[in-house]
Every structure is written in C-alpha cells, then in structure tokens.
Amino acid sequence: MKALLATLLTFFASSSLAALTPEQQQAKERGVMLFKQYKIAEPELRIAAEAGDAEAQFYLAEELRQMNRYITPEAHKWYEAAASQGDFYAMIRLGRSGKDLCAVMGNCADGQKTPVEWLRQALKQAKPKAEQGDAEAMYVMYHITGNRDWLEKSANAGHAIAQYWMAVGDSQGEGFFFLPGKRQESVERWFKASSKGGYPKAMMRYAHLLYEKHDKAGVRYWMEEASKLGYVDAISSYAAYVAHTPDLLGYELNLVKGYALTYLLKELDGGGNMQVYVDDTLPEIAAKMTPDQIEQAKVFAKEWKATHPPLSFFPDKLGY
C-alpha cells in the first residue's frame, strides 16, 4: 500500500511540472469557485487534480473530507499528493489527521508519512521562509505550532487573514492588555488593517464596530467594498439596505440594485442556506417595483456578475 502511494505521489509531483491546459485551468477555477460557494465542486477539481495541480488536489481532498465528515482514504491520497508538492495547508491537514474522525473509527489510511512527520516537514519548510519575512509562512507557522506570536508577526507583516484572526482572538480574550479600553482598540485596529488589506470578512466585522459607534458612512463604505469582492454575507445585507428592506444605514433608495443583488444570490442554488433568505426577501423588494424595473434589475445582475469576482463565502482554508 505504501509503495503504491509513493508511486502515485511521484507521478503527481512530476505531473505538476507541466502547466494546466486551458480546459484544465478553467475546470480548476470553476471548481475552486464552487467549493467557496458551498456547492459540489468534486468533478471540476478532479480534472485539475489528476493533471497534477497541487491547489486543486488540496481542495479536492477538502471536498471529499467535508462530504464524508472524515478523511477518507481517497481524501488522504490527495492531501499527500498536494503535500508532496509543498502545499503547507495539506501538510497541516495530514498533521492533524491523528485527531480526525477516522482515528476514532480506526480506519485512517496508511500514508507516506505519519501525522507527526508531516508537521515536522511543514515546520522544516515554512520556518526558513518565515524567518526571512514571508508573511504567509509566518501564518502557516502559527497553524503548525499554535504559537500566537507567529500570528502577530504575520499580521504585522501585512497578512490580512492573520490580521483578521488577531482581531478575533483579541475580541475573545486572547492576549494581555494592561490598560482598560486597549483591548477594544486592538480589535478595531486589526479589523481595520485587515479590511484595508482586502479581506471582506474583516470588512463586515469592522463595519459592525463602526455601526456601534454610529458611523453609518463608514458602515456603508465597507459593506459596499465587501460586496464588490463577492462576499455573500455582505451582498445580502447591502442589497436589502439599498432597497430599504429595511432602511437602517441611510443608503439612497435603489430598488433595481437591491433586487438585482438579491436575485444574483439565486445562483448559489441553496449553497450556504441562502435560498430561504432569497425566497423571503426578493418578493418583498419586488412588491415595491414595476415589471419594467424588475427586468432592469435582471440586466443589472448579469452586468454585475460579468464585472465582479464570483460569489463566495470565503471559507477559511483550515476551517471545519
């Protein structure tokens, strides 16, 4: 079994040296998009994974793990294929596999390395990069070691996701702050930095803080920015507020845009349980519109889709 896995991994590693064909690249991009929309992505991801693309291999393993709720032998195979090409996130998943449900069930796959060996390899490869100032490598070091100092170093180096998690951690009581009020200042500072770094989840959390401070102009700005990046949670809120359903933020009434962006969420086809929201909200907005406005909104939705990133829930790469 181990010999077979080693042969497969050698094949995957050598295959990755060749660039994907346009068709394989298209399949990969669509697969990653579907994965981030909580929709079935396995067929598209498999095309690029079998062609040797490490990122597709990782996401395919994630899809298989989430579908089955544990690391199946096939998911393990694809994690190892990605890890053998240097994918840190795959190495970390393998390193944590000793705590996976498969361990409880007693059916974890035999691998090229043990979980501890994969973590050691990840550490060996990430640490030199982190020490040279690579912000993502610092973030990876945090996940490998659990040492929050690495998360802070990554955040200080400008990694937007690390900045987001620094804010979350501070808000949940992590870290030490001697003076009253400094914790909240830190939370706001990190969410703001992450927002400026382009992370839409931080934009929405920062917007919430601004709302508590009665800064509606700031809320409107960051909600719209997050929406432009395709973040589903932002779009659903932005659409409702511009359609005054309800009017809480002082947006100028725009029924066409509100209907269009809510209508766009239908493309998720129930992904992320958004269909119930769409079914409830769309008729409420439509009741205030003429048939001509509704047709304009559908055109607007099509144009938005063509000029903005795909809809996404922006799931954490090492999430559930």
C-alpha positions in Angstrom: 0.0 0.0 0.0 2.8 2.4 1.0 4.7 1.6 -2.1 1.7 2.3 -4.3 1.1 5.6 -2.5 4.8 6.6 -3.0 4.5 5.8 -6.8 1.3 7.8 -7.1 2.9 10.8 -5.3 5.9 10.7 -7.5 3.6 10.7 -10.5 1.7 13.7 -9.1 4.8 15.6 -8.3 6.2 15.1 -11.8 2.8 15.9 -13.4 2.7 19.3 -11.7 5.7 20.5 -13.6 3.6 20.8 -16.7 1.2 23.7 -16.9 -2.5 23.0 -17.0 -4.2 23.2 -20.4 -6.7 26.0 -20.8 -9.5 23.5 -20.2 -7.9 22.1 -17.1 -7.3 25.6 -15.7 -10.9 26.5 -16.4 -12.1 23.4 -14.6 -9.8 24.3 -11.6 -11.1 27.9 -11.4 -14.7 26.7 -11.6 -14.0 24.0 -9.0 -12.5 26.4 -6.5 -15.3 28.9 -7.1 -17.9 26.2 -6.5 -16.1 25.0 -3.4 -16.1 28.5 -1.9 -19.9 28.7 -2.7 -20.5 25.5 -0.7 -21.6 23.7 -3.8 -20.4 20.4 -5.2 -17.0 21.0 -6.8 -15.6 17.5 -7.0 -15.9 16.8 -10.8 -14.2 20.1 -11.8 -11.5 19.9 -9.1 -10.7 16.3 -10.1 -9.8 17.3 -13.6 -7.1 19.6 -12.4 -6.0 17.4 -9.5 -5.4 14.5 -11.8 -3.4 16.8 -14.1 -1.1 17.4 -11.0 -2.2 20.8 -9.8 -1.4 20.9 -6.0 -4.1 23.5 -5.2 -6.8 21.5 -6.9 -5.5 18.4 -5.1 -5.9 20.2 -1.7 -9.4 21.5 -2.5 -10.5 18.1 -3.8 -9.3 16.5 -0.6 -11.2 19.1 1.4 -14.3 18.4 -0.6 -14.1 14.7 0.0 -13.4 15.2 3.7 -16.3 17.5 4.2 -18.7 15.4 2.2 -17.8 12.3 4.3 -17.1 14.2 7.5 -13.7 12.5 7.9 -10.5 12.0 6.0 -11.3 9.1 3.7 -8.5 7.1 2.1 -9.1 9.0 -1.2 -9.0 12.3 0.5 -5.8 11.3 2.3 -4.3 10.4 -1.1 -5.0 13.8 -2.5 -3.7 15.6 0.6 -0.5 13.7 0.3 -0.3 14.5 -3.4 -0.6 18.2 -2.6 1.7 18.0 0.4 4.4 16.2 -1.6 4.5 19.3 -3.8 5.0 21.6 -0.9 1.4 22.6 -0.1 1.6 23.7 3.6 -2.1 23.5 4.2 -2.2 19.9 3.0 0.7 19.1 5.3 -1.2 20.7 8.2 -4.3 18.7 7.5 -2.3 15.5 7.4 -0.5 16.5 10.6 -3.9 16.9 12.3 -5.3 13.6 10.9 -4.4 11.8 14.1 -7.4 13.7 15.7 -9.7 13.1 12.7 -12.9 11.0 13.0 -11.1 8.3 11.1 -8.8 7.8 14.1 -11.9 7.2 16.3 -13.3 4.9 13.6 -10.0 3.1 13.3 -9.8 3.3 9.5 -7.3 6.1 8.8 -5.4 5.5 5.6 -1.7 4.4 5.7 0.3 7.2 4.4 3.7 8.2 3.1 4.4 9.8 6.5 2.9 9.8 9.9 1.0 12.9 11.0 3.9 14.0 13.2 6.3 13.6 10.3 4.1 15.8 8.1 4.0 18.5 10.7 7.8 18.3 11.0 8.2 18.6 7.3 5.8 21.6 7.2 7.9 23.2 10.0 11.1 22.5 8.3 10.0 24.1 5.1 8.0 27.0 6.5 10.3 28.2 9.2 13.1 29.5 7.0 10.6 31.4 4.8 9.0 32.9 7.9 12.4 33.9 9.4 13.1 35.7 6.1 9.9 37.8 6.4 7.4 35.8 4.4 4.0 36.8 5.9 2.1 33.7 4.7 4.8 31.4 6.0 4.5 33.2 9.4 0.8 32.5 9.3 1.5 28.8 8.4 3.9 28.7 11.4 1.1 29.8 13.6 -1.1 26.9 12.5 1.8 24.4 12.8 2.9 25.5 16.3 -0.1 27.1 17.8 2.1 29.9 18.9 0.2 33.2 18.7 3.5 35.1 18.4 3.7 33.8 14.8 0.1 35.1 14.1 1.1 38.5 15.4 4.3 38.5 13.3 2.3 37.6 10.2 -0.3 40.3 11.0 2.5 42.9 11.5 3.9 41.8 8.2 0.6 42.7 6.5 -1.1 39.3 6.1 -4.8 40.3 6.0 -6.2 37.0 7.2 -3.7 36.9 10.1 -4.8 40.5 11.0 -8.4 39.3 11.0 -7.6 36.4 13.4 -5.6 38.7 15.6 -8.8 40.8 15.9 -11.0 37.8 16.6 -8.6 36.5 19.2 -8.4 39.8 21.0 -12.1 40.1 21.0 -12.4 36.6 22.6 -10.0 37.4 25.4 -6.6 36.3 24.0 -3.5 38.4 24.6 -2.9 40.7 27.6 -3.8 44.4 27.9 -2.9 46.3 30.9 -5.0 49.5 30.4 -8.8 49.5 30.1 -10.0 50.0 26.6 -6.8 48.9 24.9 -8.2 45.5 24.0 -11.1 47.1 22.1 -8.6 49.5 20.4 -6.6 46.5 19.3 -9.6 44.7 17.9 -10.6 47.7 15.9 -7.1 48.3 14.7 -6.7 44.8 13.4 -10.1 44.6 11.7 -9.4 47.9 10.1 -5.9 46.8 8.9 -7.4 43.6 7.5 -10.2 45.5 5.8 -7.6 47.8 4.1 -5.7 44.6 3.1 -8.8 43.5 1.1 -10.3 40.8 3.4 -14.1 41.0 3.1 -14.8 39.1 6.3 -12.9 41.7 8.2 -14.7 44.5 6.3 -18.0 43.3 7.7 -16.7 42.8 11.2 -15.2 46.3 11.1 -18.5 47.7 9.7 -20.3 46.3 12.7 -17.9 48.1 15.0 -18.4 51.3 13.1 -22.2 50.9 13.4 -21.9 50.6 17.2 -20.0 54.0 17.0 -22.8 55.4 14.9 -20.5 55.9 11.9 -23.1 55.0 9.2 -20.9 56.4 6.4 -18.1 54.1 7.4 -20.5 51.1 7.5 -21.9 51.9 4.1 -18.4 52.2 2.6 -17.1 48.9 3.9 -20.3 47.0 3.3 -20.2 48.1 -0.3 -16.4 47.3 -0.6 -17.0 43.7 0.7 -19.9 43.3 -1.7 -17.7 44.3 -4.7 -15.4 41.4 -3.8 -18.3 38.9 -4.0 -18.7 38.2 -0.3 -22.2 36.7 0.1 -22.9 37.9 3.6 -22.1 41.5 2.5 -24.1 41.3 -0.7 -27.2 40.0 1.1 -27.1 42.9 3.6 -26.1 45.6 1.1 -28.9 44.6 -1.3 -31.5 44.7 1.5 -30.3 48.1 2.8 -30.2 49.8 -0.6 -33.7 48.6 -1.3 -34.7 49.9 2.2 -35.7 46.5 3.3 -35.2 47.9 5.9 -33.6 51.4 5.7 -31.1 51.3 8.6 -28.0 52.8 7.0 -29.1 55.8 5.0 -28.3 54.4 1.6 -30.1 56.2 -1.3 -33.0 54.1 -2.3 -32.2 51.9 -5.3 -34.8 49.1 -5.8 -33.2 48.0 -9.0 -29.8 47.3 -7.4 -31.3 45.8 -4.3 -33.4 43.4 -6.3 -30.5 42.6 -8.7 -28.1 41.7 -6.0 -30.6 39.6 -4.1 -31.6 37.9 -7.4 -27.9 37.2 -8.0 -27.8 35.1 -4.9 -30.1 32.6 -6.5 -27.0 31.3 -8.4 -25.9 29.8 -5.1 -28.7 27.3 -5.6 -29.2 26.9 -1.9 -25.5 26.9 -1.1 -24.9 28.2 2.4 -28.7 28.0 3.1 -29.2 31.3 1.3 -32.2 30.2 -0.7 -34.6 30.7 2.2 -33.3 34.3 2.6 -33.7 34.9 -1.2 -37.2 33.5 -1.2 -38.3 35.7 1.6 -36.5 38.9 0.5 -37.0 39.0 -3.2 -40.8 39.2 -3.2 -40.6 41.9 -0.5 -38.5 44.1 -2.8 -40.4 43.2 -5.9 -43.7 44.4 -4.3 -42.3 47.9 -4.4 -41.3 47.7 -8.1 -42.8 47.9 -11.6 -42.4 45.0 -14.0 -40.0 47.2 -16.1 -37.8 47.8 -13.0 -37.6 44.1 -12.3 -36.4 43.5 -15.9 -33.8 46.2 -15.4 -32.7 44.5 -12.3 -32.1 41.2 -14.0 -30.0 43.0 -16.6 -28.1 44.7 -13.8 -27.5 41.4 -12.1 -26.0 40.0 -15.3 -23.7 43.0 -15.7 -22.6 42.8 -12.0 -21.7 39.2 -12.5 -19.6 39.9 -15.5 -17.6 42.7 -13.9 -17.1 41.5 -10.3 -15.5 38.4 -8.7 -17.7 35.3 -8.2 -19.9 35.0 -5.2 -18.0 33.5 -2.3 -18.5 32.7 1.4 -14.7 33.0 1.8 -14.4 29.8 3.9 -11.2 29.5 6.0 -8.7 27.3 4.3 -8.2 25.3 7.5 -11.8 25.6 8.7 -14.2 22.9 9.8 
